[in-house]
Amino acid sequence: MRQFRVWAPEAGAVRLRLDEATHPMRRNGGGWWSVTADAGQGARYGFLLDDDPTVLPDPRSPRQPDGVHAASAVHDLDPARWTDHGWTGRQLAGSVFYELHVGTFTAAGTFDAAIDRLDHLVALGVTTVELMPVNAFDGTHNWGYDGVLWYAVQESYGGPDGLQRFVDACHARGLAVCLDVVYNHLGPSGNYLPRFGPYLTDGHNTWGQSLNLDGPGSDAVRRHIIDNALRWLREFHLDALRLDAVHALVDRTATHLLAELATETTALSAHLGRPLGLIAESDLNDTRLITPRAAGGYGLTGQWNDDLHHAVHTAVSGERQGYYADFGSLACLAHTLTHGFFHAGTYSSFRGRTHGAPIRRDLIPGSALLGYTCTHDQIGNRARGDRPSAYLTPGQLAVKAALVLLSASTPMLFMGEEWGARTPFQFFTSHTDPAVAAATAAGRRAEFAEHGWDTDDVPDPQDPATFARSVLDWTEPTREPHARLLACYRALLTLRKARPEFGDPWLDRVWADYDEAGRWFVLRRGRISVVCNLAEDEAVIPVHGRVLLAWAPATESGAGTLVSGHSFAVLEEGDGGGAVVTG
C-alpha cells in the first residue's frame, strides 16, 4: 500500500485517479489531502479537483513517462543500484566545475551517453560536474529553464534511473555532481500548479509569474521548494545545487527562503556525513548570499561571479556593448581579480545606478566565487549563440583560461570550452503548444532587437536545426587547433592542483600589475606570476623568473620576459628549471 498526498487548499473535493480506478481523498490539515491505495512501480496516477474531469499530474510527480501533460507514474529508485557507499563528497574550495547540458553534451543526449565521456573530464582535471536543469519540461529538448514538474527527471535524458546511474558513475570516478535548479518561475507549457493552489503571485519577473514566497499560502509553496532541493541531495546523492537567478526570488519574510534552505541543507549534510553545497546565481553582487550565518548572512556556499567573466572577456576581446560598458580596462581586471566584484557600491552605467557591495576579503574567500570564461548564458544569450572561439584567436582563448583557472576563484568551464569548440550553443525549445512556440520565437527576436542585434541573426528556437547545431562535435579535440588548446587547459589545471599558491583562496593575497598602453597584465600568486600579453605583437614584460608553463615560447630578456602576442607565461621567481610550452 502507498500513501498519496497533494496540497489543494482551495478545492472542495479531491480524488485520486490510479490506473483505471478512482479513490476519494480525505482532507487533512493545512490544505493537504491524502489516501492510501495499492500501487506498484510504474502505476499511472493523477488528481481530479472538484468536478473537473481533467486528470492533473502530481505537483511532486517522481516521473512523467509520457510527458508533462500526461499522468504521473509511481517510481522509486532502486537502492541496490548505488555503489557509492564510500563517497565522502567534495568541498567547494579546491574544486574545478564543468557545466554541461545533457541533451547537447553528446549526440545521443542522454545520461548514459554522458557517462561515456566522464573519463575525459577526469583527465582534464575537473572535480565537479554541473548539470544544467534536468527537471521535466514540455517537449524533447530545452535548455531546462522551462521546467514545470520540478520533482521529475526529463524522460528524453533517461529519466530518474538515468540520473541515478550518472551520479553513481561520477562518484565512482571521484567526480562530485551539482545540479542547476530553478525556483524563480515555471515554464509556459505544462504548468498545472496554479490549479492546485496559490503557487504563483500576480508579480512577474523576466521569465514569468513569480513564486508565492511570502503571501497567503506561501508556507506550503516554500516547503515545495525546500523539499525538492533536499530530495535531489538525499535521494539522488547529489553534492550541490546551483540556484538559478536568486535575485528573482521575491521574499519579504523575516527569514529569507535562501537562509531557510541553507539551514536545512546544513542539517542534511550533518546527517549524511558529507559536504553539501548551495551555489547561487545572482546579478546583485549582494555579499549577504555568501556571508556566513554567524556574520548575518544567508550562509550559501558560493555564487557565480559574472563580474569576473565580464572583466576577463572585455579585456581580451575588446567588446563593450550592453552590460560590458563599464568593463574592459586592465585596472578593472586587476580590481576584480583581487577584490572579487568590480561593481561593489559603485556606479553601473548599464543599470543607471549604484550597484553591489564590497566583499570583506578577511571573511569571504575567493573560492566562494565561481569564475569562468563562458557559461551557457554568456554564449547562448548572444544572438547567434557563438562561442568565443568563433571570434578570438587560440592564444586569446588561452590567456582567458590562464587568468580564470589560476585565479583565487573556483574555476568553472563550459562544455567544449577546453578545446575551443566551434559548435555554437544556441537557445532551443520544443514546445508542443503552437501558440507558446510562436510566442517564444517572437519574444526572442524582440529581446535582441532592443539591444541592437539584427533579428535575422537570431535562430528560431523551435527549429530542430537550432538544437542540432548546438551538439558538441567530439572529433574536434583530436584535431588542431583544438588539440593544442586542450593540452593547455590540462596543463593549467595540473599546475593549479600541484602548486599551493593557486589553491590559496584568500583575495587579499592576490596582486596584479598592468600596463594599459602596453596591453600586458600580470597576476601574482605568491612567488608565481601569470604574465599575459593581450596585444597582437610580442612584448617584453618586466617580470623575471623560471617558466613553468607557457602558451608560446617565452624567453629571458634584460628588461624582463619576452612574451609572444596573444600569449601567457607562468613564471616562478628564481633561476634554473625548464619550461612546459603547450604549443
Beta strands, then each sheet from edge to edge (+ up, - down):
strand 1: 2-7
strand 2: 14-18
strand 3: 21-24
strand 4: 26-27
strand 5: 32-37
strand 6: 44-49
strand 7: 72-73
strand 8: 97-100
strand 9: 128-131
strand 10: 135-136
strand 11: 149-153
strand 12: 176-181
strand 13: 200-205
strand 14: 208-211
strand 15: 240-243
strand 16: 277-280
strand 17: 302-304
strand 18: 346-348
strand 19: 353-355
strand 20: 369-371
strand 21: 410-414
strand 22: 510-515
strand 23: 520-525
strand 24: 528-533
strand 25: 539-541
strand 26: 546-550
strand 27: 555-557
strand 28: 560-563
strand 29: 567-572
sheet 1: 1+ 5- 4+
sheet 2: 3+ 2- 6+ 7-
sheet 3: 8+ 9+ 12+ 15+ 16+ 17+ 20+ 21+ 8+
sheet 4: 10+ 11-
sheet 5: 13+ 14-
sheet 6: 18+ 19-
sheet 7: 22+ 23- 24+ 29- 26+
sheet 8: 25+ 28- 27+
end
